[in-house]
Amino acid sequence: MSELVEVMSEIARIAGAAILQVYGEEDFGVQTKPDDSPLTRADLEAHNIIVSELGRRVPDIPILSEESDDISYDERRSWHRYFLVDPLDGTKEFINRNGEFTVNIALIDEGVATLGVVYVPVKDVLYTGDQHEMTATVTRDQATQQISTRTLDQDSPLTIVASRRHGGDALQSCLKVLHEHFSDIETTNMGSSLKLCLIAEGQADLYPRLAPTSEWDTAAAQAVVEAAGGRVVDTSLAPLRYNTKENILNPFFYVLGDSQFDWHRVLKDVTV
């Protein structure tokens, strides 16, 4: 599995280089997909690289990418193990040139995100998670170190990471409940799967995602978070799982840093 993480990491870096090449150009070739989300040449080039390289290096494992979502559930329901890919997570952040976009590659095994790679092209930062070894790492400036989530107690400040673009009434309701339990709450906003990586690295405690996402948005970063000691759960606090239904939308979910903290007591009154 460690060799597979290396392969996934290498491919993510290759895709990231292609994304940066488009990022340096004036015309991103922006299109609008049927769901009204944007699509750029960078999305497509990263997708083609990842699918081609994974197919060449690991030919026996099928691939589901955001840009190949026409694969039917009748076909993929028989997949016990597959790669789940978001070639460019944070396309709106890419278009706005704020650097908060990532390349996400996950290995799903019987519905569980067991391996994950999240690459940040602009900063050349790579996160990996291996749930077989329960090891999560970050590589910066060519130096790799292990990362882990941090502990939280009732008297600690609570650091919440929130989406830069998605909030709304559900998030405000959640924050109101949290203020009943924590006297000191700090909130930081960020795009793409970087939000989950902040928790994996021990820089935040909670990410409430009470807005729609798709399975490829979360899988790689979930592997990183859980290998680092955290949890990614639905609003009933059950683990987020993959390829269990025809619809690839995730339920609303929480990313929890301290897996030993009594989150049920704190979150049970949140209504979504």
NORURQUI-V521420 format. One line per field, one symbol per residue. psi: psi as a letter, one per 40 degrees, with the letter a starting at -180 (. if undefined). A space follows every 50 residues. Layout:
psi = ???
//
This chain:
psi = dddddddddddddddddddddddeidhefhihideeiihidddddddddd dddddddgeehihhidefeehidddedehdhihhhhdghfdddddefeeg iihhhihhhfehgdiihhhgddefhhhihhedefhiihhifehhiiiiii ihideiihhhhiidehbaddddddddddeedhdhhihiiiiaeddddddd efeidhhhgfiiiidedddddddddddeeaihiaeefiihiifeidhehi iiiihhdheeigddddedehh.
//
